Amino acid sequence: MKFIKHLVYILLLAFVCIAGVTNAQGLKIAHLSGNFYVYTTYKMLDGSPFPSNSMYLVTNKGVVLFDTPWDTAQCQPLLDSIQLRHHQKVVLCIATHFHDDRTIGLAFLRQHGVKTYTSLQTDLLCQQHGDSRAKYIFTADTTFTVGGYAFQTYWPGKGHTADNIVIWFAKQKILYGGCLIKSIDNKSLGNIADADVAAWPSTISRLLAKFPDAEDVIPGHFGWSGRDALQHTLDLLRQNGQ
Ligand SMILES: [Zn+2]
């Protein structure tokens, strides 16, 4: 009997450890500044977890997501973590291009009453590629205001994809760049299957000119710090012969 008790205890401990490890790689939330948080989810690529950054903003009228988790299994844990930590519901989500690291959670979020948005260009590509679609569409650069926070969507031109947009928070000087921006941790351009590498440098130059005062630039994958990722992306493109 004692042996069985021990066995149950050991199995339980093993389960907690495995669950802990899974969770550590499943969803990470990092504070950026003020009410801004970067959250990271993972997809197994070539046998190891590959991270993808998204962001959320907490307001007194609810939480806004910028891109969905890459892992649909993390959608409910994300909503739960936000509720637990901030006592707010997610009310809105904007996906910044059609790839699944930005859009795969849109269907889940729609079902859970979140107002989901993409640009028309992104929606057309989602339809073409069979990706999850948003309920609402904007046809031009749009300024949203939620709980006193204003932010602007901006399509700077083609790059990582034809439809990639960025989100600009003028007051907080945060530029959410998504996969158009490469992290300073990246030594290559990553997935360029749908990229326009010839157009990409002028797209980045447009961002540098339009947002000279950006202080925090958030790339789609890997680490972020300051605004250096903009120039770094341009350097990588030039090394790539652009
Ligand atoms: Zn990406």
Residues whose N, C-alpha, C, O or C-beta is under 5 A from the ligand:
A	BS01	ZN	D101 C179 G220
